[in-house]
Amino acid sequence: MLPTGRTTAAPAEGQGVVVLDGRGLDPLLTLRHHRYPDGWSGRSVRRDSSRILLVLPSRGGIGFEVEGQAHTLRPGQSLRIPPGAAYRTRHARPHDACWTLAMAAPMGGQPMTPLTALERAAVLLASAPGPLLRRTSREADSALGRLRVPRQPAHWLAEGLWEHTLATLVLLLAREHATALPIPPREPHPAVTRVIGWIEDHLEEPVDVARLTRISALSTSRFYDLFTTQVGTSPKDYVLRRKTEVARDWLLADPAVTVTEVAHALSFSTSQHFATVFRRYQGTSPSGVRRSPSGTHVRLREAQLDGPAGGETEQRETPVHRPIRPGGTPAHTGFSVRTSGC
């Protein structure tokens, strides 16, 4: 069940907004979920003297700039933007996502009534010294994972629990930004390490999430949430990105191998599908990646210029399905399970 409340959406960025004003959660104003299906580049600089912003990535790595300092936000981190600070979104990759929570900045002078816990949290977040980017605790990650953008009316009990979760998240983040002691880095979960190791050893095979879930020995929802939090992207995205990274290195290292051979060796159904996925994750076509930074082009052996003078004879070879191992591709570049470091 999901909480009620006014909601709006901006399809261009896949945004969902929960308006918190009037829900007894003062000074919380709005909770917004940003999704970037096509990525993002270059938002103009903003400055707001009346609000505090908390940015909490839920997927990928999103670039922010606050007072001229660049930050890359990943799951397991929170970015605090104090009132009056100049900030902008620098970039987001396709399918990245984050939450932003807006809070009213505390007013100057003595308050007429004692401050609530949330109001004290706002004061602290507006003025806490120390870095703006901090690691989040397991408790805060758990609370963030239970938040959803409302889509339908909910029972009052479900709505109350949702509001309690949000308030708890704010208090946890205030505590983390208040302390001068850094939260120690967390060790990767052994199930995630085991799954990534298996992926790296089986990139030439078709890999589906159901199989990875069985390897993790976790429930589907637990595995998906844990993998996404620690790695910064979904299992499917990780597999496709790694396949295209291996393909990129292979194409650069071996000018004789064809795009079709690489596609088949990595278990893509067609070279067209491989090209589409490759472009999505590498930003260029498989053939385009063979252009070096200087602009020279490493040509496939399909076009060999060894004809007689005055003309060129094209000699085409029959494609050979080459296995990835042994010796088919360059060595794997390895992997890293992202904890909550910067």
N, C-alpha and C positions, 0 to 999 in steps of 0.2 A: 504494500500500500504506500502511496505517496502523499505528501502534504498538499493542502490546498493553498490558495493564494494567487495573486495576480501574476501572470507570466506573459512574457513576450518573446519573440524570436526574430533574429536577423539572419535570414537564410544565407546571405553572402559569406558569413563567417561561421555558420552553424551554431549560433549562440542561443542559450536558454537562460532566462533571467527569473529569479525569485525576488519579489519585492518584499522586504522584511519590515518596512515601516508599519507601525500599528499592530504588530504581533507580540508586543511585550518584550522585544529583544533589543530595546534601545541600548546603545547607539548604533546597532547594526542597520545598514540601509539596504543593500542589495547583495545577492549572491548570483554570480554569473558563471556559466560554463561556456568556455570558448572551444570550439573545434575548428581545425583548419584542414578541411578535406583536400585542398589544393596547395597548402603551404601559405606562407605570407612573407612579405619583404617590405620594409620601409614605412612604418607608421610615423606620422609627424609627432613632434615633441608636445607633451601635455604637462600642465601644472595645475594642481588643485589645492588651494589653501584650506579648504573646509573638510577634506576627507583624508582618511588613512586607507591605503590599499594593501591587501595581503594577496600575493599571487602564489598559487599552489599548483604546480604542474601535475597532471595525472598520466601523461603519456608523452614520450619523446624528449626532446631537448629544445627549449624555446629561448631565444635570445632577447634579453631586456637590457635597457640602458637607463641608469638612474644617476642624475647629476654628472653625466659624462662618463660614468664607469660602467663597463660592459659586464653582464652576467649571463651565464647559460644555465637555465633552470631545468632540473630533472626531477622525476619523482623521488620523494624522500627529502625535498628541500622546500623552504618557504622564503619568499622575498617580501620584505617590508618596505613600503614606499611612504615615508612620512609626509605630513601636510606641507605643501609648498615646494616639494621636490620636483624637479623636471625629470620626466621619464618618457620612454617610448618603447614599443615593441620593435626590435630590430629584425628578427626573422623567426620563422617557424617552418619546419619541414612538413610535407604532406602527412596528414593524419595525426599531427601533434594535438594535444589538448591540455587545458589548464582551467583552474577555478580562480576567480578573483572575487574577493570579499571586500566591499566598501563599508567603512565605518565613519560616523561623524566625528570630526576632530573635536577634542575637548575645548570648551570656551575658557577664556581667561577669568581670573577673579575667583572669589570664594563661592562654592556651590551653595544653593539655598537649602538643599536636603543632602543627607548622606549619600555617597556614591554607591551604586550597585556594583557587583563583581564585574559585570561587563563594562561598565563605565570606567572602573579602575583599570581594566585591561586596555581600554582605548587610550587612557592617559599614558600608560606604560609604553604601548606600542608607538605612540606619537613622539616620545622623547627618550626612549631607551638608547644608551650609548652602544657602541660596538658595531659589528658588521650588519649590513642589511640582509644579506643572504645567510641563512642558517640551516643546519640539518634539522629534520623533524624526528620526533621520537616515534617509537612503535605505537604508542597510544594515539598520537596525532594522526599517524598514517591510517590506523584502524578507524578512527572517527571520520576521516576524509573519505575512506572507502565506503562508508555507509550513506553518504549524501547522494541524492539524486535530484535532477530537475523535475519538479512536479508536472504531471501530465493529466491527472484526473483527480477528482475529489477524494479525500481520504477520511477514514474514521478519525474521530478526535484523538483517540489514543495513539494512532500511528503518527498523526500530526504533532502531538505533544512529544513523542519520542524523537521525531526528526528535529524539532526545535531544541530539545535537550542535547542531542548529538552536536548540533551546530554551536551551541553555547559552550559545550565542553571543548570543542576544537579550538575556539577562540581563546579560552583560558589556557589551554595547553600551549598554544603558540605564543601567548603573552609571556608565559613562564620561560619558554625557550629563548625568546629574544631578550628577556630581562637578565638572565644569568650570564656571567662572564666566562663560565666554564663551558667549553665545547662538548657537545654530545659525542661520545666515542663512536667511531665508525662501526657499523654492524657487519658481521660476517655473512657472506652469501649463504642462503639456505642450501643444505646439501641436496635437496630434491632439484633445485634450479641448476646447481653445478652439475649434477648427474645428467640432466636432460640436455644441457648445452654441450657437454662432452659427447653425448650420443649423437647430437646433431652434427657436430664437427666431423665425426667419424662416418657419417652416412649422408653426406651432402649429395652424393650421386643417386640417392634413392628418393622416391616420392615420400614426402614427410607430411603427415596430417596431425592436427592437434589431438585427435583421439588417441593416436599412438603415443604421442608425447605425454599425455595424461597418464596412460598406463605405466610408462617408464617412471614417472614422478611418484607413483603410488599415492597420489592425493586425489581428492574429489575434483571434478572439472572446474567448479567455481574457485576453489581454493588454489588450484594450480594456476589458473589464468590470472587471478589477482596477484598472487605471489610473484609469478614470472614478470608480469607487467610492471609491478612496483620495483623489483630489483634490477631488471634489465633496461627498463625505460621504454619498452615497446612490447607489442603482443607477440606470442609465439610464432604466429604465421608471418608477421612482418620480419621477425628476426631471421627465420629460415630463408625467406625470399631475399632479404638484404645480403645474407651470407653467401647464398648461391650466386648472386650477381657480383659480389666482391671477388669470389673465386673465379668467376667467368672473366671479370675485368683483368685480373692478374694473369690469367691464362692467355687471353688474347694479346696482352702487351708482351708477354714473355715468349710466345711462340707465333711468329708471323706466318707459319705454315698451316696452322689449324684454322678451320673454317668456322663461321658462326653457327652453322647447322650442326657441326660435330660437337661444339661446346654445348649447344642447347640440348641435344640428345643425351650427352654424357651426364648432364645435370638433371635429367628426367623431366624436361619440359616437353609437353605434348607436341608442340610445333615450334618452328623457329620464329613464327610471327608472335606467338604468345610470349616466347622468351624475350623477343625484342621489346614488346610492350612493358613487361615487368622490368627489364634492364633499364629502360629509359626512365621509368618511375623512380627507381632507387639510385641510379647513377647519373641521371640528368643528361644523358646523351644516348645515342644508339650504340649497339655493339660495334659496328664498324667505325663510328665516330670516335670511340675511345682509343682507337689506334693512332690518333693524331697526338703527337708529342707536344709538350709546351711550346716548342719552337715552331710548330706548325707543319713539320714534316710528317708524311703519312707512310706508315708501315703497311705495305700492300700484301694481300693474300697471295699464296703461291698459285692460286687459280689463274693469275695473269702473269705469265713469264715472258719477258721480252727477249727472246733469243732467236728471233727470226732472221732472215737474210737482210742485208743492207737495203735500205729503201723501203722496208715494210716490216710489219710486226706480226708474228705468228702466235696466236693465243693457244696455249696448251692447257687444257682443263683436266684435272685429275678426278677420278671417281672418289666421292667422299668416303672416308673410312671412319667407322664408329670407334673412337678411341676411349678406352676406359680411363677414369680419373686416376686410378692407382693400378700399377705402380708407375710413377714418373709422368703421369698425364698432365698434371697441372703444377704450377709452382707450389711450394710449401704453403700450408695454411698460414694465414696471418695471425691465427690464434683468436682468443676471445677474452673478454673481461666482463664479469658480472658487476654492473654498476651498483655500488652501495649508495651512500648518500653524500659522497664527496662532491666538491665543486667541479 
